[in-house]
Amino acid sequence: MLSPNFVVDLVSLPDLGGVKFGDLLNGMIRANLDPQATRELFERANKLLPQPVLRPKGAEDGGFLVEDSVLFPEKSTWWVVFQDGEERLSSELPEEAVPVVAEFFRTATHTSDPRKVREAWPFDDEAWIERLVEAPQPGLQWPEPDGPGIYRREHASLLIRSRTTGLLVDPVGMQRRLLNIRGAPNNLRPELVDAVAITHSHVDHWHVPSFLAHLARRELPVIVPRVPRVSLLTFQDFAATVRACGQSVQAAAWGETVKVGDIEIDILPFYGEQPTREGPRLREGLRSWGNCYRINTEDFSCVLLVDSGADPEGGMAEVLAESCRRRGPADVVMCCQREFQSPFFGGLNHYWAAVPFEQLRGLYRQYQQGQLKNTTAGIDGAVEACAAAQARYFLPYANGFEGVGHIITDIGWGEGEPSEASRNVLMREEFARRGLQTQVLEWNPGDVARLSGGQAKISQGR
């Protein structure tokens, strides 16, 4: 019912002092992370900020380049955003107004009656709601779920159906800042979703309007990572955010199991996609908190590794080896196939600030020499994870979105990275080289993987 031409968001953002992380990262790289040039860069940048929250002295003493108020922000502000091209309606929200706006997003996506959407509009600007409301347009649709299986949707979103229950993972169909997401259908009936599970806080996995759009009732839970402390790497406490929207939430700890209907969900650690893969641990509490999941149904089990890999706290191969000992082999392992060379990966251009300057310089030398290891699994890590889980199948996902039924030609969201099919070829070669029996299956958004008796079949859906 909401026009796909609009960017919409309901978000709680921390006060990071106006720091332009990408500009500073690019400036440091141009200066080859020279200490004197870095100090001068940060001194100039500090003068342009409302408060001097950068720490130029870190370039001399090897410490952090930002103050603690950036690493551990204490103040967050709620915002609602509607944007059409260059025109933008945005408003800061008091927390007591958040449930009202959340209810608007529920109504606007659950009903086909324009009158009800207009009645739920919580703002004075009536012109915007007239532009926002749009009758559903014919086009490609997600296949109607018709039995147990793993239904592939946009990017990292999956609908996992058991015989009685539906679990939706990382829906971002309304996160229209992402390339091609405006072409993602919205025809999944909310009554087919009994819970939503969120893996981590990055914008291609966590989007408040998108999960609200798929929950028919407030008592249906959103399963989220537990956040001990809000930081630069995890902007918000997931559970507090979901509660503020008036939605039920479960923030189980790593190692616990959550049951939804006849689905059992093992909450696994999320190691990887941090600022570093090796070396000293980050400061206590400074982490991108997330969950990986093992989903157990009567017909199949699958492990969702998303963008995980390894970091100084641990690695996913060890996690899956323990899961295999406890639960038995997994039918399917799933993860993205991109390789992030943090903290110099442009998509996460604030990660450098979580690393002391002396360590950052060492990582940059490795990066220049082509020796910096990925913080995501990559091909080798994905193969190791499958071996540890004794997986029968590997299914790629979280590699972007190019339309329903369309193959992923660039796993870098248009950055010129390899295709999903080419990554699959490399994985098959590596499985064969290691003498492993895991099969790599080809599938596209809109397809469904059905598993019965340990055997998988891909059904195409449009």
C-alpha positions in Angstrom: 0.0 0.0 0.0 3.0 2.4 0.5 4.5 3.5 -2.7 7.8 1.6 -3.4 9.2 4.9 -4.7 9.6 6.2 -1.2 12.4 5.7 1.2 10.9 5.1 4.6 12.6 4.5 8.0 11.9 4.5 11.7 15.2 4.4 13.5 17.0 5.2 16.7 20.4 6.9 16.0 23.2 7.6 18.4 24.9 11.0 18.7 28.3 10.4 17.2 29.3 14.1 17.3 29.0 14.6 13.5 32.2 12.6 12.7 32.5 11.9 9.0 34.1 8.5 9.3 34.4 7.8 5.5 36.2 11.1 4.8 38.6 10.5 7.6 39.3 6.9 6.5 40.0 8.1 3.0 42.2 10.9 4.3 44.3 8.5 6.3 44.7 6.2 3.4 45.8 9.1 1.2 48.4 9.9 3.9 49.5 6.3 4.1 48.6 6.5 7.8 51.6 8.7 8.4 51.4 9.8 12.1 52.1 13.5 11.5 49.7 13.7 8.6 47.0 11.8 10.4 47.3 14.1 13.4 47.0 17.2 11.2 44.0 15.7 9.4 42.2 15.1 12.7 43.1 18.5 14.1 41.5 20.1 11.1 38.4 17.9 11.2 38.0 18.6 15.0 37.6 22.3 14.3 34.6 21.6 12.1 32.7 19.6 14.7 30.3 21.1 17.3 32.4 19.5 20.0 36.0 18.2 19.6 35.3 14.4 19.8 38.3 13.4 17.7 41.6 12.5 19.4 44.4 13.7 17.2 47.0 12.8 19.9 46.2 9.1 19.2 48.4 9.4 16.0 51.3 10.0 18.4 50.6 7.8 21.3 49.2 4.9 19.2 45.8 5.0 21.0 42.3 5.6 19.8 41.6 8.4 17.4 38.2 9.2 18.8 37.0 10.0 22.3 35.0 7.5 24.4 31.8 9.5 23.7 32.1 8.2 20.1 33.0 4.7 21.1 30.2 4.4 23.6 27.5 7.0 22.8 25.1 7.7 25.6 22.4 9.6 23.8 20.2 8.3 20.9 17.3 10.0 19.1 14.4 8.5 17.3 13.7 9.6 13.8 11.0 8.9 11.2 11.8 9.5 7.6 9.8 9.6 4.3 11.8 10.6 1.2 10.8 10.9 -2.4 13.8 11.7 -4.6 15.2 15.0 -3.2 12.1 15.8 -1.2 12.3 14.6 2.4 9.9 14.6 5.4 11.8 13.7 8.6 10.9 14.3 12.2 12.6 13.7 15.5 10.3 11.7 17.7 9.8 11.6 21.5 9.9 8.0 22.6 6.2 8.0 23.5 5.4 8.8 19.9 7.3 5.7 18.5 4.4 3.2 19.1 2.1 5.5 17.2 4.4 5.7 14.1 5.1 1.9 14.4 1.3 1.3 14.3 1.1 3.4 11.1 3.7 1.2 9.4 1.8 -1.9 10.5 -1.5 -0.5 9.2 0.0 0.8 5.9 1.4 -2.6 5.0 -1.3 -4.9 6.4 -4.3 -3.4 4.7 -5.4 -2.8 1.1 -7.9 -0.1 2.2 -6.4 3.4 1.5 -8.9 4.9 3.9 -7.5 3.0 6.9 -4.0 4.1 5.9 -5.0 7.7 5.8 -6.7 7.4 9.1 -3.5 6.0 10.7 -1.3 8.8 9.3 0.1 10.4 12.5 1.4 13.7 11.0 -0.2 17.0 10.0 1.2 17.1 6.5 -1.7 15.5 4.6 0.0 16.0 1.2 2.6 13.4 2.0 0.1 10.7 2.9 -1.7 11.2 -0.4 1.6 10.6 -2.3 2.6 7.7 -0.1 -0.6 5.7 -0.6 -0.5 3.7 -3.8 -2.7 0.8 -5.0 -0.7 -2.5 -5.3 0.7 -2.8 -8.8 0.8 -6.1 -10.7 4.2 -7.7 -11.1 6.4 -10.5 -10.0 5.4 -11.9 -6.6 7.0 -14.1 -4.0 5.7 -17.7 -4.3 2.9 -18.5 -1.9 4.4 -20.8 0.8 2.9 -24.2 0.4 4.8 -26.5 2.8 8.0 -27.0 4.7 11.1 -25.5 3.2 13.5 -22.6 3.0 12.1 -19.8 0.9 14.7 -17.4 -0.5 13.7 -13.7 -0.5 15.5 -10.4 -0.9 19.2 -10.4 0.1 19.6 -12.1 3.5 15.9 -12.6 4.0 14.5 -16.1 4.3 11.1 -17.5 5.2 11.7 -20.8 6.9 8.5 -22.9 7.1 8.0 -26.0 9.1 4.8 -28.1 9.0 2.9 -25.5 11.1 5.1 -22.4 11.6 6.8 -19.6 9.7 10.0 -17.9 10.8 11.0 -14.8 8.7 14.7 -13.8 8.9 16.2 -10.3 8.3 13.4 -8.8 6.2 14.5 -5.6 4.5 11.9 -5.3 1.7 11.2 -1.7 2.7 14.8 -0.6 3.1 14.8 1.2 -0.3 18.2 2.8 0.1 19.6 -0.6 -0.9 20.2 -1.3 -4.6 17.3 -3.1 -6.3 15.2 -3.5 -3.1 12.4 -1.4 -4.6 11.8 -4.3 -6.8 11.2 -6.7 -3.9 7.6 -7.9 -3.7 5.6 -7.4 -0.6 2.9 -10.1 -1.0 3.8 -12.3 1.9 0.7 -12.6 4.0 1.4 -11.6 7.6 -0.6 -14.6 8.9 2.1 -16.9 7.5 4.7 -15.3 9.8 4.8 -16.5 13.5 8.1 -14.8 14.4 10.9 -12.7 12.9 14.6 -13.3 13.7 17.3 -10.6 13.3 20.9 -11.5 12.9 22.7 -8.1 13.4 22.4 -4.4 13.1 23.7 -3.5 9.6 21.2 -1.8 7.4 20.9 -4.7 5.0 19.7 -6.9 7.9 17.9 -4.6 10.4 15.1 -2.3 9.3 12.3 -1.5 11.6 9.5 -0.8 9.1 10.3 -4.0 7.3 9.9 -6.3 10.3 6.8 -4.4 11.4 5.3 -5.0 8.0 5.4 -8.7 8.5 4.0 -9.1 12.0 0.2 -9.3 12.1 0.0 -9.0 15.9 2.0 -7.3 18.6 2.4 -10.4 20.6 4.4 -12.2 17.8 8.0 -12.1 18.8 11.1 -10.6 17.2 14.1 -12.6 18.1 17.1 -10.3 18.4 20.8 -10.4 19.6 21.4 -9.5 23.2 23.4 -6.2 23.5 25.4 -5.8 26.8 26.4 -2.3 25.9 25.5 0.1 23.0 28.6 1.2 21.1 29.9 2.5 17.9 29.7 -1.0 16.4 26.1 -1.7 17.7 24.2 1.5 17.6 21.2 0.4 19.6 19.9 -2.1 22.1 17.7 -4.3 19.8 15.3 -5.4 22.5 14.7 -1.9 23.8 14.0 -0.7 20.2 11.5 -3.4 19.5 9.8 -2.8 22.8 9.5 0.9 22.0 7.6 -0.1 18.9 5.1 -2.0 21.0 6.2 -5.4 19.7 7.0 -8.5 21.6 10.7 -9.4 21.7 13.1 -12.2 22.8 16.8 -11.5 23.4 18.1 -14.9 24.3 21.8 -15.4 25.1 24.2 -17.4 22.9 23.8 -21.1 23.7 20.1 -20.8 24.5 17.2 -22.3 22.4 14.0 -20.5 21.6 10.9 -22.4 20.5 8.3 -20.9 18.1 5.5 -23.3 17.2 7.2 -26.5 16.1 10.5 -24.8 15.2 13.5 -24.9 17.6 16.0 -22.1 17.2 19.5 -22.5 18.6 21.0 -19.1 19.3 24.6 -19.4 18.1 27.5 -16.9 18.5 28.2 -14.4 15.7 31.9 -14.3 15.3 33.4 -12.3 12.5 32.6 -9.1 10.6 34.3 -7.2 13.3 37.0 -4.5 12.8 39.8 -7.2 13.0 40.1 -11.0 12.5 43.2 -11.5 14.5 45.3 -9.7 17.2 44.2 -8.1 20.4 40.6 -8.2 21.4 38.6 -5.0 21.2 37.8 -3.0 24.3 35.2 -4.7 26.5 31.7 -4.0 25.2 32.9 -2.7 21.8 31.5 -5.2 19.4 29.0 -5.6 16.5 26.7 -7.9 18.4 24.8 -10.5 16.4 23.3 -14.0 16.3 23.8 -16.9 14.0 21.0 -19.4 14.1 20.5 -23.2 13.8 16.9 -23.8 12.8 15.6 -27.3 13.7 12.3 -28.6 12.3 10.8 -32.0 12.0 11.9 -32.3 8.3 15.2 -30.5 8.2 17.8 -28.4 10.0 19.7 -25.4 8.6 22.4 -23.1 9.9 22.4 -19.4 9.1 25.9 -17.9 9.2 25.0 -14.6 7.4 28.2 -12.5 7.3 30.0 -14.2 10.1 33.5 -15.8 10.0 36.2 -15.3 12.7 37.5 -12.6 15.0 39.7 -12.5 18.1 36.9 -13.9 20.2 36.4 -17.1 18.2 35.5 -18.7 14.9 32.3 -20.2 13.4 33.9 -23.5 12.5 34.4 -24.3 16.2 30.8 -23.1 16.9 29.4 -25.5 14.3 31.5 -28.4 15.4 30.0 -28.0 18.9 26.5 -27.7 17.4 27.1 -30.9 15.4 28.1 -32.8 18.5 25.0 -31.6 20.4 22.4 -31.8 17.6 23.9 -34.0 15.0 24.9 -33.0 11.4 23.1 -30.1 9.8 21.3 -30.6 6.6 22.1 -27.1 5.2 24.7 -24.4 5.9 24.1 -21.0 4.5 26.2 -17.8 4.4 27.3 -15.0 2.2 30.3 -15.3 -0.1 31.7 -11.8 0.1 35.1 -11.2 1.6 35.4 -8.1 3.9 38.9 -6.8 4.6 38.0 -4.9 7.7 38.6 -2.2 8.8 39.3 -1.0 5.3 36.1 -2.2 3.8 34.1 0.8 2.5 30.7 -0.5 3.5 31.7 -0.3 7.2 33.7 2.9 7.1 33.4 3.6 10.8 35.2 0.3 11.9 38.6 2.0 11.9 37.6 4.1 14.9 37.3 1.0 17.1 41.0 0.1 16.7 43.9 1.9 18.3 46.1 3.8 15.8 49.2 1.6 16.3 47.2 -1.5 15.6 45.5 0.2 12.7 48.8 1.0 11.0 49.8 -2.7 11.3 46.6 -3.8 9.7 47.1 -1.2 6.9 50.5 -2.7 6.2 49.0 -6.1 5.8 46.3 -4.6 3.6 48.9 -3.0 1.3 50.8 -6.3 1.1 47.7 -8.3 0.3 48.0 -10.2 3.6 45.0 -8.9 5.5 42.6 -11.7 6.3 38.9 -11.6 5.8 36.6 -11.1 8.7 33.8 -12.8 6.9 34.0 -16.5 6.1 34.9 -16.2 2.4 35.2 -19.4 0.4 37.6 -21.2 2.7 35.7 -20.3 5.8 32.4 -21.4 4.3 33.9 -24.8 3.4 35.4 -25.2 6.8 32.0 -24.4 8.4 30.3 -27.0 6.2 32.9 -29.6 7.2 32.5 -28.8 10.9 28.7 -29.1 10.6 29.0 -32.2 8.5 26.5 -30.4 6.2 24.8 -32.3 3.3 24.2 -29.0 1.4 25.5 -25.5 1.1 23.1 -22.7 0.0 24.5 -19.3 -0.8 22.5 -16.3 0.3 22.9 -12.7 1.6 24.7 -11.8 -1.6 22.4 -8.9 -2.7 19.2 -8.8 -4.7 18.7 -8.3 -8.5 15.0 -9.3 -8.7 12.7 -12.2 -8.2 14.1 -15.2 -10.2 17.2 -13.3 -11.2 20.7 -14.7 -10.6 23.1 -12.7 -8.5 25.6 -11.4 -11.0 27.5 -9.2 -8.5 27.7 -10.3 -4.8 29.0 -6.8 -4.0 25.7 -5.0 -4.6 27.0 -3.4 -7.9 30.6 -3.0 -6.7 32.0 -5.2 -9.5 32.5 -8.3 -7.4 32.1 -11.9 -8.7 28.8 -13.6 -9.4 27.2 -16.0 -7.0 27.6 -18.8 -9.6 31.3 -18.3 -9.9 31.7 -18.4 -6.1 29.7 -21.7 -6.1 32.2 -23.2 -8.7 35.1 -22.3 -6.4 33.3 -23.9 -3.4 32.7 -27.1 -5.3 36.3 -27.3 -6.3 37.4 -26.8 -2.7 35.0 -29.4 -1.4 36.3 -31.9 -4.0 39.9 -31.0 -3.2 39.2 -31.8 0.5 37.3 -34.9 -0.2 34.1 -33.5 1.3 30.6 -34.6 0.3 28.8 -31.3 0.8 26.8 -30.3 -2.3 26.5 -26.7 -3.4 23.1 -25.9 -4.8 22.1 -23.2 -7.2 19.1 -21.1 -6.4 17.8 -17.6 -6.9 15.5 -15.2 -4.9 12.0 -16.6 -5.2 13.1 -20.2 -5.2 12.4 -22.7 -2.4 14.7 -25.4 -1.0 12.6 -28.4 0.1 14.2 -31.1 2.2 12.8 -34.5 3.0 14.7 -37.6 4.2 18.0 -35.7 4.0 17.5 -35.0 0.3 17.1 -31.4 -1.1 15.2 -30.2 -4.1 15.1 -26.7 -5.5 11.8 -25.5 -6.8 11.8 -22.3 -8.9 9.2 -19.7 -8.0 8.0 -16.5 -9.5 
